Amino acid sequence: MSALWIAHVNVLNADSYGQYAKLAGPVIAAHGGVFLARATRYVRLEGAERERHVVARFPSVEAAEACYHSPEYQAALAHAIGASERDLVIVEETPPAAE
């Protein structure tokens, strides 16, 4: 089953976080990730306020987790540490209902 990588982010240092985004995008793509939403318009109805929201689809939970733990992503992530407050989850997608 495919999986969604869902991040909610407050950027504290735009330059450092920009470097993270520049490096992370190709790594995510190399692991089969496709961005579905990236810093687009949103409406917060409940929960903590975060200014940036990112959703990427991966072929599986395992592919998304392998991306996160890869040396290339960890190198990119080093630029986000301290430059952002982040919540990140990987959620397996529900199969479509049969009609």
C-alpha positions as CSV (number, residue, x, y, z in Angstrom):
1,M,0.0,0.0,0.0
2,S,1.1,3.5,-0.7
3,A,1.9,5.8,2.2
4,L,1.7,9.6,2.9
5,W,4.6,11.5,4.4
6,I,2.9,14.4,6.2
7,A,4.9,17.3,7.7
8,H,3.7,20.3,9.6
9,V,6.5,22.9,9.9
10,N,7.2,26.3,11.4
11,V,10.3,27.8,9.8
12,L,12.6,29.7,12.2
13,N,15.5,30.3,9.8
14,A,14.4,30.7,6.1
15,D,18.0,30.4,4.7
16,S,18.8,27.2,6.5
17,Y,15.4,25.7,5.9
18,G,15.6,26.7,2.2
19,Q,18.9,24.7,2.0
20,Y,17.1,21.7,3.5
21,A,14.2,21.9,1.0
22,K,16.7,22.2,-1.9
23,L,18.5,19.1,-0.8
24,A,15.5,17.0,0.4
25,G,13.3,17.3,-2.7
26,P,15.6,15.2,-4.9
27,V,16.2,12.6,-2.2
28,I,12.4,12.2,-1.7
29,A,12.0,11.8,-5.4
30,A,14.8,9.2,-5.6
31,H,12.9,7.1,-3.1
32,G,9.7,7.2,-5.1
33,G,8.1,10.2,-3.3
34,V,5.8,12.5,-5.2
35,F,4.7,15.8,-3.6
36,L,0.9,16.2,-3.4
37,A,1.0,19.5,-1.4
38,R,3.9,21.7,-0.5
39,A,3.4,25.0,1.3
40,T,0.0,25.5,-0.3
41,R,-3.1,27.3,1.0
42,Y,-4.6,25.7,4.1
43,V,-7.3,26.2,6.7
44,R,-6.5,25.2,10.3
45,L,-9.6,23.9,12.1
46,E,-8.0,22.3,15.1
47,G,-4.6,21.7,16.7
48,A,-1.3,23.6,16.8
49,E,-0.7,26.3,14.2
50,R,2.1,25.5,11.7
51,E,2.8,27.8,8.8
52,R,4.0,25.1,6.3
53,H,2.4,21.8,5.4
54,V,3.9,19.1,3.1
55,V,2.4,15.9,1.8
56,A,4.2,13.4,-0.3
57,R,3.1,10.0,-1.5
58,F,5.5,7.1,-1.4
59,P,5.1,3.6,-2.8
60,S,5.0,2.2,0.7
61,V,5.6,2.9,4.4
62,E,8.9,1.1,4.1
63,A,10.0,3.4,1.1
64,A,9.1,6.5,3.1
65,E,10.9,5.3,6.2
66,A,13.9,4.3,4.1
67,C,14.0,7.8,2.6
68,Y,13.9,9.4,6.1
69,H,16.8,7.2,7.4
70,S,18.9,7.5,4.2
71,P,22.3,9.3,4.6
72,E,21.2,11.7,1.9
73,Y,18.0,12.7,3.7
74,Q,19.8,12.9,7.0
75,A,22.4,15.3,5.5
76,A,19.5,17.5,4.2
77,L,17.7,17.3,7.6
78,A,20.8,18.7,9.3
79,H,19.8,22.0,7.8
80,A,16.3,21.9,9.2
81,I,17.4,21.0,12.7
82,G,17.3,24.3,14.7
83,A,15.9,26.1,11.6
84,S,12.4,24.7,12.1
85,E,9.9,23.2,14.4
86,R,8.5,20.1,12.7
87,D,6.0,17.3,13.1
88,L,6.4,14.4,10.7
89,V,4.4,11.2,10.3
90,I,4.1,8.5,7.7
91,V,0.6,7.1,7.3
92,E,-0.3,4.1,5.2
93,E,-3.1,5.0,2.7
94,T,-6.5,3.3,3.0
95,P,-7.3,1.3,-0.1
96,P,-10.1,2.7,-2.2
97,A,-13.5,1.2,-1.5
98,A,-14.8,-1.2,-4.1
99,E,-17.8,0.1,-6.0
